[in-house]
Amino acid sequence: MTATDRLATGAHRRPRTQHRPRPHPARTVTTDVGGRRRRRKAVALLYVLPALLPYTLFAVLPALHTAYLSLFDWDGVTLPSFVGLDNYRRVFADPQLRAASWHAGALIVFFSVLPICLGLVSAAIVSRRTGRGTALVRALLFLPQVIPLVAVAIIWRWVYAEDGTLNQGLRAIGLGGLADSWLGSFTWALPAVGLIGTWVVSGLCMVLFLSGTQRIDHEIYEAARMDGAGPVREFRSITVPLLRPEIAVALSITVIAALSSFDLIYITTGGGPGNTTVVPGILIYRLAFGGGAVGLASALAVVLTAVISVAVLVINRLAKEAP
């Protein structure tokens, strides 16, 4: 057979061998990575479990029980009667609740806006000082956060009294005409309590912002100074934008403190005079333990929890979406 014949008949071709498919290496790697991730999650869950159990017992289950009680008309003694969502309708139709919500909104200015502004300014000033007294200044500014709120409320009640430190100081400098019963005034009671919150929370905001300034590269400030930027320009163009994560954390903490405030107002004014300092926390206490309306108080507590949760989610979302 000639070469031409072999080409024609295909005799030159070698017999084909059947190849077995090899396993894809990427699938094996993916499976191993997925297994390791599951094992890590299981180990992490074991570490979290000791804290998760008491949190579930003392936080999650009581919250679920409160939501359950909000569906009943119950005075805390007799048998409850199911009313469905009627308690929630009463919550949104009650004018006293609307007034309490306005008061809580006003406290956001004192508990959140003012402390964050003061904390930013104080952090910017303290971070530029490295003298011996810097640590003492930081400790003094943070001291109100360490003192229990009950003690803070008692101290400031003495300060705001008719013969308290504030009025005595006003009389000493010839401004006795401005002296007033601050916590008993229909006009000044809420701002007086709000300023206590400003004094308490400002130190916490300052510490948060000081920790944030530690991660800012000093070369950025040096470059700005070479371009002729002063302290105010550095604060506005560098410090505040780069502290956005810390500002979001401080805003979340302070808004929660403002909306859920109870002990400070309960000790200083008790919600008075009249209802000028009533906030949702005080109203929940009055309804549950003084008005015999446990179901209505539970519904108000559920609504307050939902409002706080939505506010925190909105703050975190805006902080992530900000450029």
N, C-alpha and C positions, 0 to 999 in steps of 0.2 A: 504494500500500500504506500502510495506516494504521499508526500507532504500535503499536496493539494487535496488528495482523497481524505486524509485525516482531518484537515480543516473542514471539509464538507460534512463529514460524518460526526464531527465533534469528539473524536476519539482521544484528542489531546487533553480534553478536560479531565481534571482530577475528580474523583468521587467526592461528593459533598459530605461533610461530616456534620452531624447534628449538634449544635451548641446549646448547652443548658444555660438558662438566664441566671445571671449573677444577682445576688441581692443588692438592692440600691443602698449605698452607704448612708445617704442622707436620712432615709427612714430610720435606720438604727440609731443615728445620732439624735434625731428628734425624739425618738422613744426614750432614750437615755436621759435627755434633758428634761422631758416631761416627768419622768419618774423621780428625778432629783428634785424638781420643783414641788412635787406632791409630798415628798419626804420632808422637805424644808418647811412647807406649810404645816405639816403634822407636828413637827418639832416646835415650831413657833406657837401653835395652838396649845401645846402642853405647857409652855412657859406662861401663856396668857390665862390659862384655865384657872389658876389660883385667885387671880383678881377678877376674872369673869364671873365666877360663882357668886361671891358676895355682891357684885354689882347687879347681877340678875335678881338676887333675892331682895336687895334693899333699894333698887332703883327701877328696874324693868317691871317686875311683878307689881309693886305698888302703883306704878304709872298705868299699867293695864287695869288694875282694880279700880283706880280713879276713873278711867274711861268707862268702865262697867257701871259704876255708881252714878255717872252722869246721865244715865238713861232711866233713872228712877227718881221718884219723889220720896225723900226719906229725911226724917228729922234726927236720925242717929239713935233712936230708941225703939220706936214702933216698927212694924213690918213695912218694908218699902213697897211702893206700888209702881209698876212700870208705866212710864210716860213717853218713852221713845225720845224723839228729838225736841220735845217741848221745852226742856231746860235750855237748849241752845237758842231757841227762838226768844226766850225771855232774856238771855244774855245779850243778844244783839238789839233788843228793844228797850232795854233798861237805860234811862237817861243817866243814872248814877254811874253805870259802867262806862258810858261815853265820857263823862267827866273824869273818871279815874284813868281812862286811856289818854286823855289830853294831858293830865298831870304826869303820867309816865313818859309821854313824848317830850314834855318840857324838861324832865330830868335827864333825858339823853343829852341835852345841851350841856348840863352841868357835869354829868358822869362820863361823857364821851368826848364831845367836841372840845371843851375847855381843857380837860386833862391831856388830850393828845397834842393840842397846840402848845401848852406849857411844857409837856414832856419833850417835844421836839426842840424847843428853844433851850431848855435846861440841858438836854443831852448835847446839843451843839456847843454850848458854852463850856460844860464840864469836860467834854472830850478834847478841847483845845488847851486845857490847863493840866499841868503835870506836877504841880507843887505838892508840898506835904499835906496841905489841907484838903486836897481833892477827895481823898477817901472819906474824910469826915463829912464833907458836904454831901457826898453820895449817900452815906448812911443816914444823915439827918433828913434828906429828901425822901428816902425810902422808908423811914421809921413809921409813918402813918399806916403803911400797908401791913406792918407787923402787929400793931396794936389791935386787939379784938374790936369789932364794930360796936359791941355793947358798951365797952369802955369809952370808945370815941364818942358815941352818942351822949353818954353821961357828962363827959368833959365839956363838949360843946353846948350842952344844955346849961351848964354853969356859965359858960362864956356869954351866951345869948340872954341870960336872965336879966330882969330889970335892974338889979344891982350887980350884974356880972362884969366881967373884964372889959367887954366891948363898950358898954355904956359908961363905965368908969373912965375908960380912955378918952371917949368923946367929951365927957365933962372936963377932963383934965386939960384938954387943948382948947376949951372954949366952945365946943360944939354940942353942948348939952341939949340944945333944941332938937338935935337929930336922934337923941336917945329914944328907944322904943322897946316895947315888949316883942322882940323879933319873932319868937316862935308862937306868940299869941296873936299876931297881926294877920288879918285876912289878906293883906297885900304882900307882906314880906315873909310869911312862913315858908312857902314853897321855895323861893330863892335862897332863904337861909339854910334850909335843909340841903338844897342842891349844892351850895358852896362847901358844905361839909364833905359831900361826895367828891367834889373837885379836889379838895385837900387830901383826901384819902387815896384817890386813884392816880394822881399826878406822879407820885413816886414810882408806881409800877410801870407807867408808860415810859418814864425816863430810863429805867433800868432796861426795858425792852429795846429802846432806841439806842442806848449806849452799847448794848451787845451787838446791835446791827452796825454801828459805826466801826466796830472792830474789823469787820470783813471788807470795808471799803478800802481800796488800794490808795495809799497816800500819794502815789504818783499822779493820780487824777487831780488831787488838790494842788499839787505842785505845778502841774500843767496849767491849771486855771489861774494860779497866781502869776505865772509867767505871762499870761494873756491879759493881766491887769484886773482880775476879778478880786473883789473884796470879800469880807466875811459874809455879808448879806447875800451877795451873788452866789457864793459857794453854797450857802445854806439852801437857797431857793433852787439852784440849778443842779446841784450834785447830791447834797445830803438827803433832801426830801424825796426826790425820785428814786434813789437807790435804797431808801428805807421802806419802799412800798410793801414788802412782805410783813415787816414788823408792824407797820401801820395797820394792815389788815387784821393781824392778830390782836393788837391793842383795841381796835374798833370792835371786834367780835366780843372780847371780854367785857369791855365797858358798856356796850349796848345790852348785853345779858344782865350786867349788874344794875343798869337803869330800869329795865323792864321788870326784873324780878325783885326789886328792892322791897324790903319788908322791915328788917330789924332796926335799921337806922331811923326810919320814919316812926315805927312803933314806939321806940324809946323816947324820941324827941317830942313828937306832936301827937302820936296816936291817931293820926289822920285828920286832926283838927288844925285850927279852929273851924268848927262846922265840918265841912268836907273838903276844905281847900287843899289838903295834902293827902287825900285818899288816893291810893294807887291800887292796881289790881291785887297785889299781894295782901294789902290790908282788907280789901273787900272780900277776898276769899276767906280770910280769918274770921271776919264778922259774920259772914253768911253761915259758915260751918259751925262755929262754936258759940255764936251769939244769937243768930237768927233761926237756928234749927232747920237750915236748908242745905243739907249735905249734898244732895244731888245737884242743886244749882251751883254750889261752890265747886263741885267737881267739874261741872261743865265749863265754868269760868277758868279753872285750872288747865283744862285740856285746850281751850282756846288760847290761853296765854302761852302754853308750851308750843303750840303750833305757830303763833306769831313770832316767838323767839327763834324757833328753828328756821322759819322762812327768812327772817332778817339775817341770820348768820349765813345761810346759803347764798343769799343775794350779795352779801359783803364778800364772801370768798369768790363768787363767780366774777364780780366786778374787779376784784384784785387780780384774778388770773387773766382776764380779758384786757386789762389796762396795758397800753404799750410800754 
